[in-house]
Amino acid sequence: MNTRFNFLLLLITISIGYSQNKHLNLVVGTYTKSCESGGIYTYDFDLSNGVAILKSNTEKINNPGFLTISSDNNFIYSVNQFQNESSISAFKFNSKSGKLDFINSQNSQGVNPCYITNDDKNVIVANYTSGSLAVFSKNSDGSLGVAKQVFQQFGKSVNPKRQESPHVHMVQFSPDHKYVFATDLGKDKIYIYHYSATSKKNILSIKDSVSVNPGSGPRHLTFNKSGSFVYLLQELDGTITVYKNKKGKLIKFQETTVIAPDFIGESSAADIHISPDGRFLYASNRGTANDISCFEIQKEGSLLFKSRTSTQGKGPRNFTIDPTGNYLLVGHQYTNNIVIFEINKETGSLTDTGKRIDICSPVCLVFTEE
């Protein structure tokens, strides 16, 4: 009995030691016009202490503001946000060295793409300024094929400065991969599409659309692990709307906000993510707030506000949580750095580790295996 116990203890000790010493790649997309940036940067991130060390970066890649990594970890796809010359690009990714090698690019079929996602068959992009989304095929070598479908939205909403036309801001697969959800900030709409990965013509077909509060500006959304709940963050009024998701049919049952009751200033909600253990939801707010709110997810899916923390920078456009749930990293578009917070897994609260990554205009942060 003692021999077996000691063996099990040894296995546990080895497992703990491995997890403490495990390293991940942190891949960062940047804007390249406001300061000196080569485009996409890969860092070695040490999960034992939250230290990041640069491994590699691209050169002269134009505004790769958002990116997505293939499930096999071999390819990276990025937007290239550049007005009427906007495109999306494919790269071969060496996860050991962190090096990216350009494969090819395609016109994004719209203006200023701001979000991109992929699966084994397709790459889907949201074009913000033109209000369109497009589906591209993936070839066996990881390269991008021509666009197979383009959906152009029309219309506007009540804010004359920000909602004068459609602005598709995000495209996201549902956890069961049966649907694609798209948010339109300009029209105050969520669109839900049936997804057929191998279809030759109708990869996406419209299932439903959901109207949100006029002037709220839906930006990003996230799902719980089962996909039974959808959490929508709205940029213009800071609202988080909680929906029950029943086979692509959304039923609203709660609204809360990222804005403090006594806040006076400019609000511009940005990004939203759930901790890996599913216990807490975080949402960032830019403008003059520059903070991140933490909510505890209740058993029935509703949100309970827990805390609000300064992000220690300006323009927290994007953030990410490492797969162990120990660290939350915030990319600041205007103060040109990434701030690393430690997460209290019991309370969800954030503590500034004092660690920083200095980088030009980081706007997309993604963890992946080395």
N, C-alpha and C positions, 0 to 999 in steps of 0.2 A: 504493500500500500504506500509506504513512504517513498519507494523508488518511483512509482507512478506519479505521486504527487510532485516529487522533485522534477520529474520530466515535464509535467504540465506547467510547473512554475517557470522552468527554463524556456519553454515555448512562449509563454506569456511575456517573459522578460525580453526575449529576442524580438517579439512582435512590437512591444512598446518601444524598444530601442530603434527598430526600423522606422516606425511612424515618427519618432522624434527627429530622426536624421534624414527623413525623406525630403527630396527637393522637387519642385515643380517649375515648369516654365511659366512666366508671366509675360504674355504678349500684349503690346500696347500700340494702338493706332493713334495717330496724332494729326493735328492740322499743321500744315507746313508753310503757311503764308505769313503768319504774324511773327514768327521767330525762326531760329535756325533748327531745322529738323530734317532728318533723312527719310522719315515716313513711319516705318514699322520697327519697333524695338523688341528684342527678346531678352528677358532677365532670368537668371537663376534665382529662384525664391526658396529660401531655407525655412521650412515649416517649424523648425525647432526654435528659431529666434526672430523670425520676421525680417531677416536681412536679404536684400535684393542686390545682385551683382550683374552688370551688363554682360551679355554673351555675344550679341550680334545685332546689327541694324542694317536696314536697307539704305540705299542712296537714291535721292532724287525721285522718290515716289510721291505723286501729287495728291495731297489731302486724303490719305487713307483713314478717314474719320471713324469708320466702323468696320469691323471685321468678324469673320466666323471661321472656325476650324473644323475640318472634316472629322468624322467619327473615328477614322483610322489614324488620325494625327499626322497624316502625310501631306495635307494641303491646307492652305489658307486662302480665303477669298475676302477681298476688301472692296469697299466703295472708293471711288475717286471723285470727290465732290468738287466740280469745277464748272459751274454754270452750264452753258449749252454744250460744252465739251465733256460733260460728265461721263464716267465709265465705271465698270467694275473689272477687277483684275484677279487672276489666279496665280498662286505661287506654290512651288514645291517647298515643303518645310522639313528641315532636318532637325528633329526634336532634340537630338544630342548636342549639336553645336548651336542650335538656335537660328541657323542661317536660312534665309528665304531666297529662292531663285525664281525670278519672274518667268511665267509660262506664257500667258497671253491675256488679252483684255477684250472686252466687248462694250459697245455703247450701252449705257444703262437704260436706254429707251425712256429717258426723262431727264429732268433737271435737278441737280443737287441730291443725289441719293444719300440717305442718312441712316439706313438700317439694312442689314443683309443677313440671311440665314441660309442653311443648306442641310440636305440629307444625302443619302447615297446616290440619288438620281438627279436632283435638281438644286439650283441656287435661286433664291427669291429675293428681290430687292425692292425697297420702298423709296420712291423718288419724292422728296419733300416739296420742292418748289412747283413742280409740274403737276403734283397730285396723282401720280400713277404708281402701279406696281407691276413688276415684270418677272416672268419665270424663264430661267435659262437651263439648258441641259448641261450635264457634266459628262465629259468623255472619260474613257478608261485611264488616260494619262493625267487626269485631273484638270485638263484644260476646259475652258468654258465654250459651249456651243452657242449658236445663235439663239435669240429670244424665241421661245415657243408660244408665249402668251403675254399680252400686255393689257392691263385694265386701266383705262383712263377715267378718273372721276370728274364730275362736274358739279358746280354749285358753290355755295358759300354759307356763312353763318353771321352772327350778330356783331362780331368785333371787326370794325372796318379796317383796322391796321393789321390784324393777324389772321383774319378769317375771310379775306376778300376772294379767296379761291380755295379749292381743295388742297390739303397738305397731308399726304400719307406719311405717317411718322414711324410706323413699326409694322413688321410682318413677323408672325410667330406661329410655330407649329403647336397644336394642342399636344398634351402628353401622350395621348393614344395615337397620335399622328394621322388622325382621320380628318382633321380640319386645319385650316390656316386662318388666323385672326389678324386683321389689319385695322389699325387706328387711323382715323382721319381728323387731324387737329383743325383743319379749315372748315369742315362740315359738321363737327360735333357728332361723329358717327363711329361705330365699330362695325366692320364688315366681317362676316363669317363665311368662309368658303369650304365646300367639300374638297378634299385633296385626294387625287388619284395619281400616284407617283409615276406609274408606267403608261399612263394614257398618252396617246400620240397628239391629241388635239385639246382635250378639256382636262388638263391637269388640275386646274381650279375651276369650280363652278359655284356660283353664289348660292348660299343656303339662306342667309338671313342678314339683316342689318339692325343695329340697335342705336337709337338716338339717346344722347346724353344731355345734360342740362345745357341750354344755350349759352355760349360764351365760355364754357369750361375748358375746352381744348384738350381732348384725349391725346395722350402722348405715348406712354409705355404701359404695358400690362404684364402680369405674371400669373402663373397657375400654382396651386398647391400640387403635391406629388401625384395625386390621383386624377387631377384635372377637374375635380368636382366643384372647385371654387376658382373664380377669376377676380384678380385685384387690379383695378384700373387707376392709374395716376393721371390727373389732368393738369396740364401745364399752366393754364391761364388763371385758374381759381384755386389751385392747390388741393382740390378734392381727391380723396381716394374712394372709389365706389366698389363695393363688394357684390359680386354676382354668384348665384348658384348656376352651375353649368350642367345642363341636362342634354347630352348628345348635341352640342352646338347651339342649344337654346339658352339664352342668358336671362336670368330672373334676378332683378335687383332686390337686395334685402338690407343693405346698410350703406351709409355714407359717413365719412369722417374727413379729417383734413390734416395736412402737414403744417398748417400755419398756426402759430401760437396765438392764444386769445388776445394778448396785449401787443401783438406785433404791429408796428407801423413802418411801412417801407414797401419796397418792391419785391414781389414774389414771382418765382418762375420755377415751378416744380419740374424735376428732370428724370430721375431714374428710380426703379423699384425692384427689390429682390427679396426672396425668402431665404432664411438661414437653412443650411443643409439638413438640420434635424427637424425642420418644419415648424419650429416653435415661434419664431419671430419674423416679422416683416419690417423692412427698412425702406425709407423713401427720402430722396434728397430734394433740397429746395435751393435754388440759386438766387438771383436778384441781389438784394441787400441782406437777405437772411443767411445764406451760405451755411445751412445746417442740415442735419439728417435726423429724421424721426424714427423711433423704434416703437412698434406695436406688437403686443403678444397676440398670437392667433388662438382664439378660443376653440373649444371642441366643436361648436356648431359652425365654425368658419368665420365668425365675426372678429373684429379687431378691437383691442383694448390698448389705449395709449399708455406707454411706459416711460419714455424719456425723449429728450431732444438735445442734440450735441452739435456744437460748432464743428465744421469740417476743417477749420484751421487754414482756410484758403478762400480764393474767389473763383466762382464758376464750377461747382461740383457737378459737372455734366454727367459723369458716369462713375459707377463704383462696382466693385465685385467682392465676393466673399470666397475665401479659399475652401476647398472641399472638406477640410476637417472642421470648418466652422470656427477656427481660432482667430482669424484675422479678417478685417474688412478694410479694403484699400479704396481710397477716394482720389480720382483724377481731377485736378483743377485746371480748367481751360485757360484761366487768366493769370494765375500766379505760377503756372508752369512747374507744377510738382504733383507728386502722388504722396498722400499722407497715409500712414499705416496705423490702424487702430487695432487694439486687442478687444475681443468680444468676451464678455462675461456670459457664459452659456446658461447660467441660472436666471439672470435678470435681463439679458439682452443688451445691457449697457455697454457703451464704448469708452475705452481709455486710450488716449493718445500715447503711442509707444515712443514718440520723439523721433522715430525713423522717417526719413524722407527719400524719395527718388526725384532728383531734379531732371526734368524732361520738358521739352517744348510742347505746350498745348496738348496734354493727353486727353483724349475724348472717348477711348474705348479700352477696357481692361479685360483680358480673358486668361484664365488659368488653364494649363494643359499639362499632360505628362511629359517628362523628359525622355 
